[in-house]
Amino acid sequence: MTLVRYALQRLLYAVVVVWGAFTGAFFLLYIVPSDAAGGLTMGASGGDIEKMLAEQRELLGLNRPLYVQYFDALTGALRGDFGDSIYQRRPATDVFFESFSRTLELAFVGLVFAVLLGVTFSVVIELINWKWARELLISLPPVAVSLPPFIVALVAVQIFAFQLHWIKAFGDKSTLGLLVAALSIAIAGGGQISQLLTVNLRASLTSPYIETARNWGLSRFDLVVRHALRASALPVVTALGTTVGVMVGGTVLTETVFSRLGVGRLIVDAVNGRDMPIVLIAVTASALIFVSVNFVVDLVYPVIDKRIRLDAR
């Protein structure tokens, strides 16, 4: 299989995933009770409430057959037009990208923290001499992976806002506030990277070429950092694909806990109000980010490790 054919195959998989995310989000909003018309008429009373609901549904196009609504939404999305936000009366793309820049900043810093934490932790585990300390450190990454992001975020708010008073508890826009929020979503991703990297570092350190380098008199630090770490880089690249998913999902809850204005808050408000255009572009954009990173990872695989054969996939 040539690289071009391999890339086209992975691209097809990515398109299917994005389409599935879009379709799932569309129909899930119709399964839950109520609709956007109910939100627009909230607080109204009297005998005309049903008439008002019918008028709003007709205005929003909610009285059309479901397959017609889906086809219109899908064809519009393919053109980059998700319609207007039901509540803000502005193009959904404009509303989304206003919040997206802040979420992208948080997710990017969180991803950097996750990589730094995961790699540093794994290297420290292999450099430490005391067996009891090494075994203790090895047990920490699985704990980090199992921690829900919103629990970590709540603990971070409690420590840094209410006890240390370094940041504001709600809506902190400072650099330190960004770093604390990013650290909250980086814990699980860093633990995942560390788990994979630690296993592969140990395997690399027992390989013949490392034994040869050890016989040359290289220090433990040189063996781990300059040789074994480079040979174990592939699992880190692998983990980046799933770590991005952790980052995207973690930002939604973390932004809510820290009261940061971003896509997380936008999605929560849109789902509560059944604002279909906002939900669809948010879900589609998140899926695009996830599959794009995994697509790049899949293409980098054969470049990093020549032993990987494309025809095996």
C-alpha positions in Angstrom: 0.0 0.0 0.0 1.4 3.4 -1.0 1.5 6.3 1.4 -1.1 8.2 -0.7 -3.5 5.3 -0.6 -2.9 4.9 3.1 -3.6 8.6 3.7 -6.8 8.5 1.6 -8.0 5.5 3.6 -7.4 7.2 6.9 -9.0 10.4 5.5 -12.1 8.3 4.7 -12.3 7.0 8.2 -12.0 10.6 9.5 -14.9 11.7 7.3 -17.1 8.9 8.6 -16.3 9.8 12.2 -17.1 13.5 11.7 -20.3 12.6 9.9 -21.3 10.2 12.7 -20.6 12.9 15.4 -22.8 15.4 13.4 -25.6 12.9 12.9 -25.5 11.7 16.5 -25.7 15.2 17.9 -28.6 16.1 15.6 -30.8 13.2 16.5 -29.9 13.2 20.2 -31.3 16.7 20.6 -34.6 15.5 19.2 -34.8 12.5 21.6 -34.6 14.7 24.7 -37.9 16.4 25.7 -38.8 19.9 24.7 -37.3 22.0 21.9 -36.0 25.5 21.2 -39.5 26.8 20.7 -40.3 25.9 24.3 -37.3 27.9 25.5 -38.3 30.9 23.4 -41.9 30.9 24.9 -40.7 30.2 28.5 -42.6 32.4 30.9 -45.6 32.8 28.7 -49.0 32.0 30.1 -52.6 31.9 29.1 -54.6 30.1 26.4 -52.4 31.3 23.6 -49.3 29.3 24.7 -50.0 26.5 22.2 -50.5 29.0 19.4 -47.2 30.7 20.3 -45.4 27.4 20.4 -46.8 26.5 17.0 -45.8 29.8 15.5 -42.2 29.5 16.9 -41.9 25.9 15.6 -43.0 27.1 12.2 -40.6 30.0 12.3 -37.7 27.8 13.2 -38.7 25.1 10.8 -39.3 22.5 13.6 -42.7 21.5 12.1 -41.0 20.0 9.0 -40.4 16.3 8.7 -37.3 15.3 10.7 -35.5 13.9 7.6 -35.9 17.2 5.8 -34.5 19.1 8.8 -31.5 16.7 8.9 -30.9 17.0 5.1 -31.0 20.8 5.3 -28.7 20.9 8.3 -26.2 18.5 6.7 -26.1 20.2 3.3 -25.7 23.6 5.1 -22.8 22.2 7.2 -21.1 20.9 4.1 -21.1 24.5 2.8 -19.9 25.8 6.2 -23.3 27.3 7.0 -24.8 26.0 10.3 -27.5 28.6 10.4 -28.2 31.3 13.0 -28.1 30.8 16.7 -31.7 30.6 17.9 -31.1 32.8 20.9 -28.4 35.2 19.8 -29.8 35.7 16.3 -26.3 35.7 14.8 -24.5 33.1 12.6 -23.6 30.1 14.7 -20.1 30.1 13.2 -19.5 33.6 14.5 -20.7 32.8 17.9 -18.7 29.6 18.0 -15.4 31.0 16.9 -15.6 33.9 19.4 -15.5 31.3 22.1 -13.2 28.8 20.3 -10.1 30.9 20.6 -10.2 30.9 24.4 -10.9 27.1 24.5 -8.1 26.4 22.0 -5.7 28.4 24.2 -6.7 26.3 27.2 -6.6 23.0 25.3 -3.2 23.8 23.8 -1.6 24.7 27.1 -3.2 21.7 28.7 -1.7 19.4 26.0 1.8 20.9 26.5 1.4 20.3 30.3 0.3 16.7 29.7 3.3 16.0 27.5 5.7 17.6 29.9 4.2 15.9 32.9 4.1 12.5 31.2 7.6 12.5 29.8 9.2 14.0 32.9 7.5 11.6 35.2 8.5 8.6 33.2 12.2 9.8 33.0 12.2 10.4 36.8 10.9 6.9 37.4 13.8 5.4 35.4 16.4 7.6 37.0 15.5 7.2 40.6 17.6 4.6 42.4 15.4 3.6 45.3 13.1 0.7 44.4 10.4 1.6 46.9 10.2 5.1 45.5 10.2 3.9 41.9 7.3 1.5 42.6 5.4 4.3 44.4 5.8 6.6 41.4 4.7 3.9 39.0 1.4 3.6 40.8 0.5 7.3 40.4 -0.2 7.6 36.6 -3.1 5.0 36.7 -4.6 7.1 39.5 -4.2 10.3 37.5 -5.9 8.7 34.5 -8.9 7.6 36.6 -9.5 11.0 38.0 -12.5 12.8 36.4 -11.4 16.2 35.0 -14.2 18.1 36.9 -13.0 16.6 40.2 -9.5 17.8 39.6 -10.9 21.2 38.6 -12.9 21.5 41.7 -9.9 20.6 43.9 -7.8 23.1 42.0 -10.4 25.9 42.6 -10.5 24.9 46.3 -6.7 25.1 46.7 -5.7 28.0 44.4 -8.8 30.2 44.8 -10.2 29.6 48.3 -7.1 28.6 50.3 -4.1 30.3 48.5 -6.2 33.1 47.0 -3.9 33.1 43.9 -6.7 33.2 41.4 -10.4 34.2 41.3 -12.9 31.5 41.9 -15.0 32.5 39.0 -14.1 33.9 35.6 -10.4 34.4 36.2 -8.8 35.8 33.0 -5.2 36.0 34.3 -2.3 34.0 33.0 -2.1 32.1 36.3 -5.8 31.3 36.1 -5.2 29.9 32.6 -2.3 27.8 33.8 -4.2 26.4 36.8 -7.2 25.5 34.5 -4.9 23.9 32.0 -3.1 21.9 34.6 -6.5 20.5 35.7 -7.2 19.0 32.3 -3.5 17.9 31.9 -3.4 15.5 34.8 -5.3 12.6 33.1 -3.5 13.1 29.8 -0.1 13.2 31.5 -0.9 10.0 33.3 -1.8 8.3 30.1 1.4 9.3 28.4 3.4 8.3 31.4 1.9 4.8 31.6 2.8 4.1 27.9 6.2 5.7 28.0 7.3 4.0 31.2 6.5 0.5 29.8 8.4 1.2 26.6 11.4 2.9 28.4 11.8 -0.3 30.5 11.7 -2.4 27.3 14.2 -0.2 25.6 16.6 -0.2 28.5 16.9 -4.0 28.3 17.5 -4.0 24.5 21.0 -5.1 23.2 22.0 -1.6 21.9 21.4 -0.1 25.4 23.5 -2.9 26.9 26.3 -2.0 24.4 26.0 1.7 25.3 26.1 0.8 29.1 29.3 -1.2 28.5 30.9 1.9 26.9 30.5 3.6 30.3 27.6 5.9 29.6 25.8 7.3 32.6 22.2 6.3 33.6 21.0 9.7 32.5 22.5 9.4 29.1 21.1 5.9 28.6 17.6 7.0 29.5 17.4 10.5 28.0 19.7 10.4 25.0 19.0 6.8 23.8 16.1 5.0 25.4 13.8 8.0 25.4 14.3 8.6 21.6 13.6 4.9 20.9 10.4 5.0 23.0 8.9 8.2 21.3 6.4 6.3 19.2 4.0 5.6 22.2 4.0 9.3 23.1 3.0 10.1 19.5 0.3 7.4 19.8 -1.0 8.8 23.0 -1.3 12.3 21.6 -4.2 11.3 19.5 -6.3 10.1 22.4 -4.9 12.8 24.7 -6.4 15.4 22.4 -9.8 13.7 23.0 -9.2 14.0 26.7 -8.3 17.7 26.3 -11.4 18.5 24.2 -13.7 16.7 26.7 -12.0 18.1 29.7 -12.2 21.7 28.6 -16.1 21.5 28.6 -16.2 20.6 32.3 -13.2 22.6 33.3 -14.5 25.8 31.7 -17.8 25.3 33.6 -16.0 24.8 36.9 -13.7 27.8 36.5 -16.5 29.9 34.9 -14.3 30.6 31.8 -16.0 31.8 28.7 -15.3 29.3 26.1 -16.8 26.5 24.0 -17.5 24.4 27.2 -19.8 27.1 28.5 -21.3 27.7 25.1 -22.1 24.0 24.6 -23.7 23.7 28.0 -25.9 26.7 27.4 -26.7 25.6 23.9 -27.8 22.1 25.0 -29.9 23.5 27.8 -31.6 25.8 25.3 -31.8 23.2 22.4 -29.9 25.7 20.3 -29.3 23.3 17.4 -27.0 25.3 15.2 -24.6 26.0 18.1 -24.6 22.4 19.2 -23.9 21.1 15.7 -21.0 23.4 14.9 -19.5 22.7 18.4 -19.7 19.0 18.0 -18.5 19.0 14.4 -15.5 21.2 15.2 -14.6 19.1 18.2 -14.8 15.9 16.0 -12.7 17.6 13.3 -10.0 18.5 15.8 -9.9 15.0 17.2 -9.7 13.2 13.8 -7.3 15.7 12.4 -4.8 15.1 15.1 -5.2 11.3 14.8 -4.9 11.6 11.0 -1.5 13.4 11.4 -0.5 10.8 14.0 -1.3 8.0 11.6 0.8 9.6 8.9 3.7 10.2 11.3 3.8 6.5 12.3 5.6 5.2 9.3 8.0 8.1 9.3 9.1 7.7 12.9 9.3 3.9 12.8 10.4 2.4 9.5 9.4 -1.1 10.8 5.7 -0.2 10.4 4.5 -1.6 7.1 1.6 0.2 5.5 0.3 -3.0 3.9 -0.2 -4.4 7.4 -3.0 -2.0 7.9 
